Structures are given as C-alpha cells and as structure tokens.
C-alpha cells in the first residue's frame, strides 16, 4: 500500500517535470533568419499565393464539372432545372514564374536631395504636451 502511494507520487512528479520542460521548450526563441532565408522569403510568399490561385482554379473546374453532371442527369431524368447562376469563368493561373524585384540602388547624395533647402512649413508643429513638459525649466536658474 505504501509502495503504491510512493509510486504514484513519483509518477506525478515525473509527469509534472516532463510537462514543465516541454512548456519551456515551446517558449524557446528561434534564431533570426539568415540573409539567404530572408532573400528566399518573397519567393516563398509568391509561390504560396500562386498555389492558392491554383487551388481556387481546380475547385472552380471541379464545381463546373459537378454542375454539368447534375444538369445532364436531371435532364435525362426529365426533371425541371433552373438556369445556372452566372459565374465568372475559371481563371487558369498558369505556371509559376517568380521575377525578383530589382535591388534598390543607392542614389548619389546630389540626387538624394541632401543639399536641397528645407520645405516651407505649411502648418505649425502640433503637440498635445504643454511647453513646460517639452522644455522643462532649468532648476539652477531660479528667480
């Protein structure tokens, strides 16, 4: 009786420690993506978007096939059918082709507008903070 009780306590303790360690593993951070992974991310996003379009196209084609089968079966059985609702044609997304965006070229300083004069202010600067908060008085200069 006493050994069963101690076994249960041991089992509970083991179970709790496994749960605690697995929860800590779930909270662990992944390392930041490498430059190569960052470069591949836009292509992966484009491929995922294309795959979604392919799935929608295949669904549209299968729905058209089912609807056509229904109408032919209903007409053969002599049932009255209502005309099909107008739906846009299925758009084939074609094959996947990824064109990488051109790398952004740094402009020379003159083209970047570094030497251009500042534009004229159209509105005064706005702030909800009172001036005393933004520019606190110097405590050393008390009157």
C-alpha positions as CSV (number, residue, x, y, z in Angstrom):
1,X,0.0,0.0,0.0
2,X,2.8,2.3,1.0
3,X,4.8,1.5,-2.1
4,X,1.8,2.2,-4.4
5,X,1.4,5.6,-2.9
6,X,5.1,6.5,-3.3
7,X,5.0,5.2,-6.9
8,X,2.0,7.4,-7.7
9,X,3.8,10.4,-6.2
10,X,6.9,9.6,-8.2
11,X,4.8,9.2,-11.4
12,X,3.1,12.5,-10.7
13,X,6.4,14.3,-10.1
14,X,7.8,12.8,-13.3
15,X,4.8,13.8,-15.3
16,X,4.9,17.4,-13.9
17,X,8.6,17.7,-14.7
18,X,8.0,16.5,-18.3
19,X,5.2,19.0,-18.8
20,X,7.3,21.8,-17.3
21,X,10.3,21.0,-19.5
22,X,8.1,20.7,-22.7
23,X,6.5,24.1,-21.9
24,X,9.9,25.7,-21.6
25,X,10.9,24.2,-25.0
26,X,7.8,25.7,-26.5
27,X,8.8,29.1,-25.3
28,X,12.3,29.0,-26.7
29,X,13.1,31.5,-29.4
30,X,14.2,30.6,-32.9
31,X,17.4,32.0,-34.2
32,X,17.0,35.0,-36.5
33,X,16.7,34.1,-40.2
34,X,19.9,34.2,-42.2
35,X,20.4,36.5,-45.2
36,X,19.8,33.6,-47.5
37,X,16.5,32.8,-45.8
38,X,15.5,36.5,-45.9
39,X,16.2,36.6,-49.6
40,X,14.1,33.5,-50.3
41,X,11.1,34.8,-48.2
42,X,9.5,36.9,-51.1
43,X,9.8,34.0,-53.5
44,X,8.1,31.6,-50.9
45,X,5.3,34.1,-50.4
46,X,4.8,34.4,-54.2
47,X,4.8,30.7,-54.6
48,X,2.2,30.3,-51.7
49,X,0.0,32.9,-53.4
50,X,0.3,31.1,-56.7
51,X,-0.6,27.8,-55.0
52,X,-3.7,29.4,-53.6
53,X,-4.7,30.5,-57.1
54,X,-4.1,27.0,-58.4
55,X,-6.3,25.6,-55.7
56,X,-9.1,28.0,-56.5
57,X,-8.8,27.2,-60.2
58,X,-9.0,23.4,-59.5
59,X,-12.0,24.0,-57.2
60,X,-13.7,26.1,-59.9
61,X,-13.1,23.4,-62.5
62,X,-14.5,20.6,-60.3
63,X,-17.6,22.7,-59.4
64,X,-18.2,23.3,-63.1
65,X,-17.9,19.5,-63.8
66,X,-20.3,18.7,-60.9
67,X,-22.8,21.3,-62.1
68,X,-22.6,20.0,-65.7
69,X,-23.1,16.4,-64.5
70,X,-26.1,17.5,-62.4
71,X,-27.8,19.2,-65.4
72,X,-27.3,16.3,-67.7
73,X,-28.6,13.8,-65.2
74,X,-31.6,16.0,-64.3
75,X,-32.5,16.5,-68.0
76,X,-32.1,12.8,-68.7
77,X,-34.5,12.1,-65.7
78,X,-37.0,14.6,-67.1
79,X,-36.6,16.9,-64.1
80,X,-37.1,20.7,-64.5
81,X,-34.0,22.6,-63.7
82,X,-33.5,26.3,-63.2
83,X,-30.8,28.0,-65.3
84,X,-27.4,28.2,-63.7
85,X,-26.4,31.3,-61.9
86,X,-24.0,33.4,-63.8
87,X,-20.4,32.9,-62.6
88,X,-17.1,34.2,-63.8
89,X,-15.1,31.8,-65.9
90,X,-12.3,29.8,-64.1
91,X,-9.0,31.7,-64.4
92,X,-6.0,29.5,-65.0
93,X,-3.1,30.9,-63.1
94,X,-0.5,29.3,-65.5
95,X,2.9,28.1,-64.4
96,X,4.8,29.6,-61.5
97,X,7.3,32.2,-62.6
98,X,9.0,34.4,-60.0
99,X,10.7,37.6,-61.1
100,X,12.8,39.0,-58.3
101,X,12.4,42.7,-57.6
102,X,15.5,44.7,-58.7
103,X,17.8,45.6,-55.9
104,X,17.5,49.1,-54.8
105,X,20.4,51.2,-55.9
106,X,21.7,53.9,-53.6
107,X,21.3,57.4,-55.0
108,X,24.2,59.8,-55.1
109,X,24.0,62.5,-52.5
110,X,23.0,65.2,-55.0
111,X,20.1,63.1,-56.3
112,X,19.0,62.1,-52.8
113,X,18.2,65.8,-52.0
114,X,20.8,66.1,-49.3
115,X,21.7,69.6,-50.4
116,X,18.1,70.8,-51.1
117,X,16.7,73.5,-48.8
118,X,14.1,72.5,-46.3
119,X,10.5,72.9,-47.5
120,X,8.4,75.7,-46.1
121,X,6.2,74.7,-43.2
122,X,2.5,74.7,-44.1
123,X,1.3,74.2,-40.6
124,X,2.8,74.9,-37.2
125,X,4.2,71.9,-35.3
126,X,1.4,70.3,-33.3
127,X,1.8,68.7,-29.9
128,X,-0.6,67.8,-27.1
129,X,2.1,68.2,-24.5
130,X,2.4,71.6,-22.8
131,X,5.6,73.5,-23.3
132,X,6.7,73.0,-19.7
133,X,6.8,69.3,-20.3
134,X,8.7,69.5,-23.5
135,X,11.2,72.2,-22.4
136,X,11.5,71.9,-18.6
137,X,12.8,74.9,-16.7
138,X,16.4,74.8,-15.6
139,X,16.3,74.3,-11.7
140,X,19.7,76.0,-11.4
141,X,18.2,79.3,-12.7
142,X,15.6,80.1,-10.1
143,X,14.4,83.6,-9.8
